[in-house]
Structure formats: C-alpha cells, structure tokens
C-alpha cells in the first residue's frame, strides 16, 4: 500500500472526528446553495477556494476543461452533473470555474493549431471543447505568446460555458450563472489562489460588471476584452 494513501486515511480520521455532527441535517437530502463546475486539476482546491468545509453547502462538479456540455444523440445538452442540483435540489446559482494555465484548454489549443494524439477518453473531452474554443483561437492576436494565448482562452472557455447554460431551456431564468477564473500563476492582480469574476449571466464587460456589482469591484477583472 502506498504511503500516500495511508496518509489520506489518517487525514480522513481527523476529518470524520471534526464533522461528526455536521452531517445531521443532510443525511437524507441536500439543498446546496451553489453548484460549481471546476476543472479537474490537482492545483484547483475546489471546496477550499471558497473556504468551505460544510457538507451540503456546495455541489461540486469536476471535469477537464470545466465543461457544462454533454453530447447526446439529440445533440449538445447541459451535462447532467451540472443540471441535477438545479433540477432536483433547488440550487439557483451556478459558478463555472476556469483556472490559469489550464491543461485542457492548452491541449485543445494545441489540437486546433497543430494536432495532438491523446487516448480516446481525453480526445472525447477535447472534442467537446474544440467547437467552443475554435472561434477564440481565431481571434487571438498573431504576435501573442503561448502563455498569454492559453490564459485568454481560459476566459473565452468560461464565457462559452456560461453562454451555453444561459441559453439552455433546461436552466431556469431565475438561476444566476457566474463565470470566474481561479488564479495561482500571478496572471491577475491580487493574491495567488484568488477567484476573479469575469462573467455574470453572459455580461462580460468588466466596467459594466463593476457598475452593476460595486461590492465586487475589486474582484472583477478580465485579461481579454475580445
């Protein structure tokens, strides 16, 4: 048995001791306030970025590229992972969480510009991202460096996922959809690990967002106004 897993079990014992009573109200059902759609990345601390340690508060989804899109025989639909809490637990806020230096966005960018070879499972995920990112790749300046290109496309991807949610008939208009970027690479002004708001219900203009949400002014920031 790998020592790393043994250490996880030891840490879980502390977790279980701390949370004994915190499951009392959520053992039979859940009514999370928010569903977050995060990228599956070891550097993205999905609950900890919000300071959350409360069972039942946040319904967390994760996949490479923080996708909300699922492909079915009927075409592209909102992923059931995201739609479930909205449809069945009364959740009225969806937060799409991209992050700086995203590997899925990088791989999609490389596939669109050079072509890449990946195992079928990864290729499937990239194929879900490609049609949504391709217009963004075409908008990039010719002289942009690779790192800046990726981080601009991170924002573009978040915008497209938010757009897909707000356009879906399966997501009620009463549901707030927020797009953010989690920064651990000093791309945005602020501290490493901060979340920066870039999109609210499809509005991407940073100045307009600051005017509408003055309490969030210091956390609203974009790298790319395309």
FIKOLZA-1660 file (N, C-alpha, C; in steps of 0.1 Angstrom, whole numbers, plus 5000, padded with zeros to 4 digits):
% residues 226
   i   px   py   pz ch aa at
   1 5009 4988 5000  A  X  N
   1 5000 5000 5000  A  X CA
   1 5009 5012 5000  A  X  C
   2 5006 5022 4991  A  X  N
   2 5014 5034 4990  A  X CA
   2 5012 5042 5003  A  X  C
   3 5023 5048 5007  A  X  N
   3 5023 5056 5019  A  X CA
   3 5013 5068 5018  A  X  C
   4 5013 5073 5005  A  X  N
   4 5004 5085 5003  A  X CA
   4 4989 5082 5006  A  X  C
   5 4985 5070 5003  A  X  N
   5 4971 5066 5006  A  X CA
   5 4969 5065 5021  A  X  C
   6 4979 5059 5027  A  X  N
   6 4978 5057 5042  A  X CA
   6 4977 5071 5049  A  X  C
   7 4984 5081 5044  A  X  N
   7 4983 5094 5049  A  X CA
   7 4970 5100 5046  A  X  C
   8 4963 5097 5035  A  X  N
   8 4950 5102 5032  A  X CA
   8 4940 5096 5043  A  X  C
   9 4941 5083 5046  A  X  N
   9 4933 5077 5056  A  X CA
   9 4934 5083 5069  A  X  C
  10 4947 5086 5073  A  X  N
  10 4949 5093 5086  A  X CA
  10 4943 5106 5086  A  X  C
  11 4944 5114 5075  A  X  N
  11 4938 5127 5075  A  X CA
  11 4923 5126 5075  A  X  C
  12 4917 5115 5069  A  X  N
  12 4903 5113 5069  A  X CA
  12 4898 5110 5083  A  X  C
  13 4906 5104 5092  A  X  N
  13 4902 5101 5105  A  X CA
  13 4900 5115 5113  A  X  C
  14 4908 5124 5110  A  X  N
  14 4907 5137 5116  A  X CA
  14 4894 5144 5111  A  X  C
  15 4892 5143 5098  A  X  N
  15 4880 5149 5091  A  X CA
  15 4867 5143 5098  A  X  C
  16 4867 5130 5099  A  X  N
  16 4855 5123 5104  A  X CA
  16 4852 5128 5119  A  X  C
  17 4863 5129 5126  A  X  N
  17 4862 5133 5140  A  X CA
  17 4856 5148 5141  A  X  C
  18 4861 5156 5132  A  X  N
  18 4856 5170 5132  A  X CA
  18 4842 5172 5127  A  X  C
  19 4838 5163 5118  A  X  N
  19 4825 5165 5111  A  X CA
  19 4814 5156 5117  A  X  C
  20 4815 5150 5128  A  X  N
  20 4805 5141 5133  A  X CA
  20 4791 5147 5133  A  X  C
  21 4789 5159 5138  A  X  N
  21 4776 5164 5139  A  X CA
  21 4772 5172 5127  A  X  C
  22 4781 5175 5117  A  X  N
  22 4778 5183 5106  A  X CA
  22 4770 5176 5095  A  X  C
  23 4768 5163 5097  A  X  N
  23 4760 5156 5087  A  X CA
  23 4746 5153 5092  A  X  C
  24 4743 5158 5104  A  X  N
  24 4729 5155 5109  A  X CA
  24 4718 5160 5100  A  X  C
  25 4720 5172 5095  A  X  N
  25 4709 5178 5087  A  X CA
  25 4709 5174 5072  A  X  C
  26 4719 5167 5068  A  X  N
  26 4720 5164 5053  A  X CA
  26 4720 5149 5051  A  X  C
  27 4717 5141 5060  A  X  N
  27 4719 5126 5058  A  X CA
  27 4708 5121 5048  A  X  C
  28 4697 5127 5048  A  X  N
  28 4686 5122 5040  A  X CA
  28 4684 5129 5027  A  X  C
  29 4688 5142 5026  A  X  N
  29 4686 5150 5014  A  X CA
  29 4696 5162 5014  A  X  C
  30 4696 5169 5003  A  X  N
  30 4705 5180 5002  A  X CA
  30 4698 5192 4995  A  X  C
  31 4702 5204 4998  A  X  N
  31 4697 5216 4992  A  X CA
  31 4709 5226 4991  A  X  C
  32 4719 5222 4983  A  X  N
  32 4731 5231 4982  A  X CA
  32 4727 5245 4976  A  X  C
  33 4734 5255 4981  A  X  N
  33 4732 5269 4977  A  X CA
  33 4737 5271 4963  A  X  C
  34 4748 5264 4960  A  X  N
  34 4756 5267 4947  A  X CA
  34 4760 5254 4941  A  X  C
  35 4760 5253 4928  A  X  N
  35 4767 5242 4921  A  X CA
  35 4779 5249 4914  A  X  C
  36 4791 5243 4916  A  X  N
  36 4803 5248 4910  A  X CA
  36 4808 5238 4899  A  X  C
  37 4813 5243 4888  A  X  N
  37 4818 5234 4877  A  X CA
  37 4833 5238 4876  A  X  C
  38 4841 5229 4882  A  X  N
  38 4855 5232 4882  A  X CA
  38 4863 5223 4873  A  X  C
  39 4875 5227 4870  A  X  N
  39 4884 5219 4862  A  X CA
  39 4890 5208 4871  A  X  C
  40 4891 5196 4866  A  X  N
  40 4897 5185 4873  A  X CA
  40 4912 5187 4872  A  X  C
  41 4918 5193 4883  A  X  N
  41 4932 5196 4883  A  X CA
  41 4936 5196 4898  A  X  C
  42 4948 5190 4900  A  X  N
  42 4952 5189 4914  A  X CA
  42 4955 5202 4921  A  X  C
  43 4957 5212 4913  A  X  N
  43 4960 5225 4918  A  X CA
  43 4948 5234 4921  A  X  C
  44 4936 5229 4917  A  X  N
  44 4924 5236 4919  A  X CA
  44 4917 5230 4931  A  X  C
  45 4917 5237 4942  A  X  N
  45 4912 5233 4955  A  X CA
  45 4897 5236 4956  A  X  C
  46 4889 5227 4951  A  X  N
  46 4875 5230 4947  A  X CA
  46 4867 5236 4958  A  X  C
  47 4867 5230 4970  A  X  N
  47 4860 5235 4981  A  X CA
  47 4868 5245 4989  A  X  C
  48 4881 5243 4990  A  X  N
  48 4889 5251 4999  A  X CA
  48 4890 5265 4993  A  X  C
  49 4889 5267 4980  A  X  N
  49 4890 5280 4974  A  X CA
  49 4879 5290 4979  A  X  C
  50 4868 5284 4983  A  X  N
  50 4857 5291 4989  A  X CA
  50 4857 5291 5004  A  X  C
  51 4867 5285 5010  A  X  N
  51 4867 5284 5025  A  X CA
  51 4856 5275 5030  A  X  C
  52 4852 5265 5021  A  X  N
  52 4840 5257 5025  A  X CA
  52 4845 5244 5032  A  X  C
  53 4839 5241 5043  A  X  N
  53 4841 5228 5050  A  X CA
  53 4828 5223 5056  A  X  C
  54 4817 5227 5049  A  X  N
  54 4804 5224 5054  A  X CA
  54 4796 5215 5044  A  X  C
  55 4794 5203 5049  A  X  N
  55 4786 5193 5040  A  X CA
  55 4773 5199 5036  A  X  C
  56 4769 5197 5023  A  X  N
  56 4756 5201 5018  A  X CA
  56 4755 5215 5013  A  X  C
  57 4766 5223 5014  A  X  N
  57 4765 5237 5010  A  X CA
  57 4768 5239 4995  A  X  C
  58 4779 5232 4990  A  X  N
  58 4783 5234 4976  A  X CA
  58 4782 5220 4969  A  X  C
  59 4776 5220 4958  A  X  N
  59 4775 5208 4949  A  X CA
  59 4786 5210 4939  A  X  C
  60 4797 5202 4940  A  X  N
  60 4809 5204 4932  A  X CA
  60 4810 5193 4921  A  X  C
  61 4811 5199 4909  A  X  N
  61 4813 5190 4897  A  X CA
  61 4827 5193 4892  A  X  C
  62 4834 5183 4886  A  X  N
  62 4847 5185 4881  A  X CA
  62 4849 5177 4868  A  X  C
  63 4856 5183 4859  A  X  N
  63 4860 5176 4847  A  X CA
  63 4871 5184 4840  A  X  C
  64 4878 5178 4831  A  X  N
  64 4889 5186 4825  A  X CA
  64 4882 5196 4815  A  X  C
  65 4886 5209 4818  A  X  N
  65 4881 5220 4810  A  X CA
  65 4868 5226 4815  A  X  C
  66 4864 5223 4828  A  X  N
  66 4852 5229 4834  A  X CA
  66 4841 5230 4824  A  X  C
  67 4837 5219 4818  A  X  N
  67 4827 5218 4808  A  X CA
  67 4813 5217 4814  A  X  C
  68 4803 5223 4808  A  X  N
  68 4789 5221 4812  A  X CA
  68 4782 5214 4800  A  X  C
  69 4789 5210 4790  A  X  N
  69 4783 5205 4778  A  X CA
  69 4785 5189 4778  A  X  C
  70 4774 5183 4774  A  X  N
  70 4774 5168 4773  A  X CA
  70 4768 5165 4759  A  X  C
  71 4774 5156 4752  A  X  N
  71 4769 5153 4738  A  X CA
  71 4761 5140 4739  A  X  C
  72 4749 5141 4733  A  X  N
  72 4739 5130 4733  A  X CA
  72 4734 5128 4719  A  X  C
  73 4726 5118 4717  A  X  N
  73 4720 5115 4704  A  X CA
  73 4712 5127 4699  A  X  C
  74 4707 5135 4708  A  X  N
  74 4699 5147 4704  A  X CA
  74 4707 5159 4702  A  X  C
  75 4720 5158 4704  A  X  N
  75 4729 5169 4702  A  X CA
  75 4735 5173 4716  A  X  C
  76 4741 5185 4717  A  X  N
  76 4747 5190 4729  A  X CA
  76 4736 5195 4739  A  X  C
  77 4738 5190 4751  A  X  N
  77 4729 5194 4762  A  X CA
  77 4737 5198 4774  A  X  C
  78 4731 5204 4784  A  X  N
  78 4737 5207 4797  A  X CA
  78 4740 5194 4804  A  X  C
  79 4752 5192 4808  A  X  N
  79 4757 5180 4815  A  X CA
  79 4748 5177 4827  A  X  C
  80 4744 5164 4828  A  X  N
  80 4736 5160 4839  A  X CA
  80 4742 5163 4853  A  X  C
  81 4755 5162 4853  A  X  N
  81 4762 5165 4866  A  X CA
  81 4759 5179 4871  A  X  C
  82 4758 5189 4861  A  X  N
  82 4755 5203 4865  A  X CA
  82 4740 5205 4867  A  X  C
  83 4732 5198 4858  A  X  N
  83 4718 5201 4858  A  X CA
  83 4711 5194 4870  A  X  C
  84 4716 5183 4875  A  X  N
  84 4709 5176 4886  A  X CA
  84 4706 5185 4898  A  X  C
  85 4716 5192 4904  A  X  N
  85 4712 5201 4915  A  X CA
  85 4703 5212 4912  A  X  C
  86 4703 5217 4899  A  X  N
  86 4694 5228 4895  A  X CA
  86 4680 5222 4894  A  X  C
  87 4679 5210 4888  A  X  N
  87 4666 5204 4886  A  X CA
  87 4660 5198 4898  A  X  C
  88 4668 5193 4907  A  X  N
  88 4662 5184 4918  A  X CA
  88 4665 5189 4932  A  X  C
  89 4674 5198 4934  A  X  N
  89 4677 5202 4948  A  X CA
  89 4674 5217 4950  A  X  C
  90 4669 5224 4940  A  X  N
  90 4666 5238 4942  A  X CA
  90 4678 5248 4941  A  X  C
  91 4689 5244 4936  A  X  N
  91 4701 5252 4936  A  X CA
  91 4698 5263 4925  A  X  C
  92 4701 5276 4929  A  X  N
  92 4698 5287 4920  A  X CA
  92 4710 5295 4916  A  X  C
  93 4722 5290 4919  A  X  N
  93 4734 5297 4914  A  X CA
  93 4744 5286 4909  A  X  C
  94 4749 5289 4897  A  X  N
  94 4759 5280 4890  A  X CA
  94 4771 5288 4888  A  X  C
  95 4783 5283 4893  A  X  N
  95 4795 5290 4891  A  X CA
  95 4805 5281 4882  A  X  C
  96 4809 5287 4871  A  X  N
  96 4818 5280 4862  A  X CA
  96 4832 5285 4866  A  X  C
  97 4841 5276 4870  A  X  N
  97 4854 5279 4875  A  X CA
  97 4865 5275 4865  A  X  C
  98 4870 5284 4858  A  X  N
  98 4882 5281 4850  A  X CA
  98 4895 5284 4858  A  X  C
  99 4906 5281 4853  A  X  N
  99 4918 5284 4861  A  X CA
  99 4930 5287 4851  A  X  C
 100 4939 5295 4856  A  X  N
 100 4951 5299 4848  A  X CA
 100 4959 5287 4845  A  X  C
 101 4965 5287 4833  A  X  N
 101 4973 5276 4829  A  X CA
 101 4966 5262 4827  A  X  C
 102 4953 5263 4823  A  X  N
 102 4945 5251 4822  A  X CA
 102 4951 5241 4812  A  X  C
 103 4953 5229 4816  A  X  N
 103 4958 5218 4807  A  X CA
 103 4949 5214 4796  A  X  C
 104 4936 5214 4800  A  X  N
 104 4926 5210 4789  A  X CA
 104 4925 5221 4779  A  X  C
 105 4925 5233 4783  A  X  N
 105 4925 5244 4773  A  X CA
 105 4938 5244 4764  A  X  C
 106 4949 5241 4771  A  X  N
 106 4962 5240 4764  A  X CA
 106 4961 5229 4753  A  X  C
 107 4956 5218 4757  A  X  N
 107 4956 5206 4748  A  X CA
 107 4946 5209 4737  A  X  C
 108 4935 5216 4739  A  X  N
 108 4926 5219 4729  A  X CA
 108 4932 5229 4719  A  X  C
 109 4939 5239 4725  A  X  N
 109 4946 5249 4716  A  X CA
 109 4956 5242 4707  A  X  C
 110 4964 5233 4713  A  X  N
 110 4974 5225 4705  A  X CA
 110 4967 5217 4695  A  X  C
 111 4956 5211 4698  A  X  N
 111 4949 5202 4688  A  X CA
 111 4944 5211 4677  A  X  C
 112 4939 5223 4680  A  X  N
 112 4933 5231 4669  A  X CA
 112 4944 5237 4661  A  X  C
 113 4956 5239 4666  A  X  N
 113 4966 5246 4659  A  X CA
 113 4977 5237 4653  A  X  C
 114 4979 5226 4659  A  X  N
 114 4989 5217 4654  A  X CA
 114 4985 5202 4653  A  X  C
 115 4974 5198 4660  A  X  N
 115 4970 5185 4661  A  X CA
 115 4978 5177 4672  A  X  C
 116 4971 5170 4680  A  X  N
 116 4977 5162 4690  A  X CA
 116 4971 5148 4690  A  X  C
 117 4978 5139 4696  A  X  N
 117 4974 5125 4698  A  X CA
 117 4972 5122 4712  A  X  C
 118 4959 5119 4716  A  X  N
 118 4956 5116 4730  A  X CA
 118 4948 5103 4731  A  X  C
 119 4948 5096 4742  A  X  N
 119 4939 5084 4744  A  X CA
 119 4924 5088 4741  A  X  C
 120 4916 5079 4738  A  X  N
 120 4903 5081 4733  A  X CA
 120 4895 5089 4744  A  X  C
 121 4896 5086 4756  A  X  N
 121 4889 5093 4767  A  X CA
 121 4892 5108 4767  A  X  C
 122 4905 5111 4766  A  X  N
 122 4909 5125 4766  A  X CA
 122 4904 5132 4753  A  X  C
 123 4906 5125 4742  A  X  N
 123 4902 5130 4729  A  X CA
 123 4887 5134 4729  A  X  C
 124 4879 5126 4735  A  X  N
 124 4865 5128 4736  A  X CA
 124 4862 5142 4743  A  X  C
 125 4869 5144 4754  A  X  N
 125 4868 5157 4762  A  X CA
 125 4872 5169 4753  A  X  C
 126 4883 5167 4746  A  X  N
 126 4888 5178 4738  A  X CA
 126 4878 5181 4726  A  X  C
 127 4872 5170 4721  A  X  N
 127 4862 5172 4710  A  X CA
 127 4850 5180 4715  A  X  C
 128 4847 5179 4728  A  X  N
 128 4836 5187 4734  A  X CA
 128 4840 5202 4735  A  X  C
 129 4853 5204 4737  A  X  N
 129 4858 5218 4739  A  X CA
 129 4860 5225 4726  A  X  C
 130 4865 5217 4716  A  X  N
 130 4870 5223 4703  A  X CA
 130 4861 5233 4696  A  X  C
 131 4848 5229 4694  A  X  N
 131 4839 5238 4687  A  X CA
 131 4836 5251 4694  A  X  C
 132 4838 5250 4707  A  X  N
 132 4835 5262 4715  A  X CA
 132 4847 5271 4716  A  X  C
 133 4859 5265 4715  A  X  N
 133 4872 5273 4716  A  X CA
 133 4877 5278 4703  A  X  C
 134 4874 5271 4692  A  X  N
 134 4879 5274 4679  A  X CA
 134 4877 5289 4675  A  X  C
 135 4866 5294 4677  A  X  N
 135 4864 5309 4673  A  X CA
 135 4873 5318 4682  A  X  C
 136 4876 5314 4694  A  X  N
 136 4885 5321 4702  A  X CA
 136 4899 5321 4697  A  X  C
 137 4904 5309 4693  A  X  N
 137 4917 5308 4687  A  X CA
 137 4919 5317 4675  A  X  C
 138 4908 5318 4667  A  X  N
 138 4909 5326 4655  A  X CA
 138 4910 5341 4659  A  X  C
 139 4905 5345 4671  A  X  N
 139 4905 5359 4675  A  X CA
 139 4918 5363 4681  A  X  C
 140 4927 5353 4685  A  X  N
 140 4939 5357 4691  A  X CA
 140 4948 5365 4682  A  X  C
 141 4955 5375 4688  A  X  N
 141 4965 5383 4680  A  X CA
 141 4976 5374 4675  A  X  C
 142 4981 5377 4663  A  X  N
 142 4992 5369 4657  A  X CA
 142 5005 5369 4665  A  X  C
 143 5007 5379 4672  A  X  N
 143 5020 5380 4679  A  X CA
 143 5019 5376 4694  A  X  C
 144 5008 5370 4698  A  X  N
 144 5007 5367 4712  A  X CA
 144 5015 5355 4716  A  X  C
 145 5021 5355 4728  A  X  N
 145 5029 5343 4732  A  X CA
 145 5020 5332 4737  A  X  C
 146 5025 5320 4738  A  X  N
 146 5017 5309 4742  A  X CA
 146 5010 5310 4755  A  X  C
 147 5018 5314 4765  A  X  N
 147 5012 5315 4779  A  X CA
 147 5000 5325 4779  A  X  C
 148 5001 5336 4773  A  X  N
 148 4991 5346 4772  A  X CA
 148 4979 5341 4764  A  X  C
 149 4982 5334 4753  A  X  N
 149 4971 5328 4745  A  X CA
 149 4963 5318 4753  A  X  C
 150 4970 5309 4761  A  X  N
 150 4962 5300 4769  A  X CA
 150 4953 5307 4779  A  X  C
 151 4959 5316 4786  A  X  N
 151 4951 5323 4796  A  X CA
 151 4939 5331 4791  A  X  C
 152 4941 5337 4779  A  X  N
 152 4930 5343 4772  A  X CA
 152 4919 5333 4769  A  X  C
 153 4923 5322 4764  A  X  N
 153 4914 5311 4760  A  X CA
 153 4907 5305 4773  A  X  C
 154 4914 5306 4784  A  X  N
 154 4907 5301 4796  A  X CA
 154 4895 5310 4799  A  X  C
 155 4896 5323 4797  A  X  N
 155 4885 5332 4799  A  X CA
 155 4874 5329 4788  A  X  C
 156 4879 5328 4776  A  X  N
 156 4870 5325 4765  A  X CA
 156 4862 5312 4767  A  X  C
 157 4868 5302 4772  A  X  N
 157 4861 5290 4775  A  X CA
 157 4851 5291 4786  A  X  C
 158 4854 5299 4797  A  X  N
 158 4845 5301 4807  A  X CA
 158 4832 5309 4801  A  X  C
 159 4835 5318 4793  A  X  N
 159 4824 5326 4787  A  X CA
 159 4815 5317 4779  A  X  C
 160 4821 5307 4771  A  X  N
 160 4813 5299 4763  A  X CA
 160 4804 5289 4772  A  X  C
 161 4810 5284 4783  A  X  N
 161 4802 5276 4791  A  X CA
 161 4791 5283 4798  A  X  C
 162 4793 5295 4802  A  X  N
 162 4783 5304 4808  A  X CA
 162 4772 5306 4797  A  X  C
 163 4776 5309 4785  A  X  N
 163 4767 5312 4774  A  X CA
 163 4758 5300 4772  A  X  C
 164 4764 5288 4772  A  X  N
 164 4756 5276 4770  A  X CA
 164 4746 5274 4780  A  X  C
 165 4749 5276 4793  A  X  N
 165 4740 5275 4804  A  X CA
 165 4728 5285 4803  A  X  C
 166 4732 5297 4800  A  X  N
 166 4721 5308 4800  A  X CA
 166 4712 5306 4788  A  X  C
 167 4717 5299 4777  A  X  N
 167 4709 5297 4765  A  X CA
 167 4700 5285 4766  A  X  C
 168 4703 5276 4776  A  X  N
 168 4696 5263 4777  A  X CA
 168 4682 5265 4783  A  X  C
 169 4672 5259 4776  A  X  N
 169 4659 5259 4782  A  X CA
 169 4658 5250 4795  A  X  C
 170 4668 5242 4797  A  X  N
 170 4667 5234 4809  A  X CA
 170 4672 5241 4822  A  X  C
 171 4678 5253 4820  A  X  N
 171 4682 5261 4831  A  X CA
 171 4673 5273 4833  A  X  C
 172 4665 5273 4844  A  X  N
 172 4655 5284 4845  A  X CA
 172 4662 5298 4846  A  X  C
 173 4654 5308 4841  A  X  N
 173 4660 5322 4841  A  X CA
 173 4663 5327 4855  A  X  C
 174 4657 5321 4865  A  X  N
 174 4659 5326 4878  A  X CA
 174 4673 5321 4884  A  X  C
 175 4679 5312 4877  A  X  N
 175 4692 5307 4881  A  X CA
 175 4703 5317 4877  A  X  C
 176 4711 5321 4886  A  X  N
 176 4723 5330 4884  A  X CA
 176 4734 5321 4879  A  X  C
 177 4741 5326 4868  A  X  N
 177 4752 5319 4862  A  X CA
 177 4764 5328 4862  A  X  C
 178 4775 5324 4870  A  X  N
 178 4786 5333 4872  A  X CA
 178 4799 5325 4866  A  X  C
 179 4807 5333 4859  A  X  N
 179 4820 5327 4854  A  X CA
 179 4831 5334 4861  A  X  C
 180 4841 5325 4866  A  X  N
 180 4852 5330 4873  A  X CA
 180 4865 5323 4868  A  X  C
 181 4876 5329 4872  A  X  N
 181 4889 5323 4869  A  X CA
 181 4897 5322 4882  A  X  C
 182 4902 5311 4886  A  X  N
 182 4910 5308 4898  A  X CA
 182 4924 5310 4894  A  X  C
 183 4931 5319 4900  A  X  N
 183 4945 5323 4896  A  X CA
 183 4955 5318 4906  A  X  C
 184 4964 5310 4902  A  X  N
 184 4976 5306 4910  A  X CA
 184 4989 5309 4903  A  X  C
 185 4988 5317 4893  A  X  N
 185 5000 5319 4885  A  X CA
 185 5003 5334 4883  A  X  C
 186 4998 5343 4892  A  X  N
 186 5000 5357 4892  A  X CA
 186 4996 5364 4879  A  X  C
 187 4986 5359 4872  A  X  N
 187 4981 5364 4860  A  X CA
 187 4973 5377 4862  A  X  C
 188 4964 5376 4872  A  X  N
 188 4956 5388 4876  A  X CA
 188 4962 5395 4888  A  X  C
 189 4958 5407 4890  A  X  N
 189 4962 5415 4901  A  X CA
 189 4956 5408 4914  A  X  C
 190 4963 5407 4924  A  X  N
 190 4958 5401 4936  A  X CA
 190 4967 5389 4941  A  X  C
 191 4962 5382 4950  A  X  N
 191 4969 5371 4956  A  X CA
 191 4967 5358 4949  A  X  C
 192 4977 5349 4949  A  X  N
 192 4976 5336 4944  A  X CA
 192 4965 5329 4951  A  X  C
 193 4956 5322 4943  A  X  N
 193 4945 5315 4949  A  X CA
 193 4932 5323 4949  A  X  C
 194 4933 5335 4944  A  X  N
 194 4921 5343 4944  A  X CA
 194 4912 5340 4932  A  X  C
 195 4899 5341 4933  A  X  N
 195 4890 5339 4923  A  X CA
 195 4886 5353 4917  A  X  C
 196 4886 5354 4904  A  X  N
 196 4883 5367 4897  A  X CA
 196 4871 5365 4888  A  X  C
 197 4861 5374 4890  A  X  N
 197 4848 5373 4883  A  X CA
 197 4850 5379 4869  A  X  C
 198 4846 5372 4859  A  X  N
 198 4847 5377 4845  A  X CA
 198 4834 5377 4838  A  X  C
 199 4824 5371 4843  A  X  N
 199 4811 5369 4836  A  X CA
 199 4800 5367 4846  A  X  C
 200 4789 5374 4844  A  X  N
 200 4777 5372 4852  A  X CA
 200 4765 5372 4842  A  X  C
 201 4759 5360 4841  A  X  N
 201 4747 5359 4833  A  X CA
 201 4750 5363 4818  A  X  C
 202 4762 5361 4814  A  X  N
 202 4765 5365 4800  A  X CA
 202 4771 5379 4798  A  X  C
 203 4771 5387 4808  A  X  N
 203 4777 5400 4807  A  X CA
 203 4792 5398 4810  A  X  C
 204 4800 5403 4800  A  X  N
 204 4815 5401 4801  A  X CA
 204 4823 5414 4802  A  X  C
 205 4816 5425 4800  A  X  N
 205 4823 5438 4801  A  X CA
 205 4826 5441 4816  A  X  C
 206 4839 5442 4818  A  X  N
 206 4843 5444 4832  A  X CA
 206 4838 5457 4838  A  X  C
 207 4838 5468 4831  A  X  N
 207 4833 5480 4836  A  X CA
 207 4818 5479 4839  A  X  C
 208 4811 5473 4830  A  X  N
 208 4796 5472 4833  A  X CA
 208 4794 5463 4845  A  X  C
 209 4802 5453 4847  A  X  N
 209 4800 5444 4859  A  X CA
 209 4803 5452 4871  A  X  C
 210 4814 5460 4871  A  X  N
 210 4818 5468 4883  A  X CA
 210 4807 5478 4886  A  X  C
 211 4800 5484 4876  A  X  N
 211 4789 5493 4879  A  X CA
 211 4777 5486 4885  A  X  C
 212 4775 5474 4880  A  X  N
 212 4763 5467 4885  A  X CA
 212 4765 5460 4898  A  X  C
 213 4778 5456 4901  A  X  N
 213 4781 5449 4914  A  X CA
 213 4793 5456 4921  A  X  C
 214 4790 5468 4926  A  X  N
 214 4801 5476 4932  A  X CA
 214 4808 5469 4944  A  X  C
 215 4800 5461 4951  A  X  N
 215 4806 5454 4962  A  X CA
 215 4817 5444 4958  A  X  C
 216 4816 5440 4945  A  X  N
 216 4826 5430 4940  A  X CA
 216 4837 5437 4931  A  X  C
 217 4837 5450 4931  A  X  N
 217 4846 5457 4922  A  X CA
 217 4860 5452 4922  A  X  C
 218 4866 5450 4934  A  X  N
 218 4880 5446 4934  A  X CA
 218 4882 5432 4929  A  X  C
 219 4872 5424 4927  A  X  N
 219 4873 5410 4923  A  X CA
 219 4869 5408 4909  A  X  C
 220 4865 5418 4902  A  X  N
 220 4861 5418 4888  A  X CA
 220 4873 5422 4879  A  X  C
 221 4877 5413 4871  A  X  N
 221 4889 5416 4863  A  X CA
 221 4890 5406 4852  A  X  C
 222 4893 5411 4840  A  X  N
 222 4895 5402 4828  A  X CA
 222 4908 5405 4822  A  X  C
 223 4914 5395 4815  A  X  N
 223 4926 5397 4807  A  X CA
 223 4923 5400 4793  A  X  C
 224 4911 5396 4788  A  X  N
 224 4908 5397 4774  A  X CA
 224 4894 5403 4772  A  X  C
 225 4893 5414 4766  A  X  N
 225 4880 5420 4761  A  X CA
 225 4880 5419 4746  A  X  C
 226 4875 5408 4741  A  X  N
 226 4875 5405 4727  A  X CA
 226 4863 5410 4720  A  X  C
% end
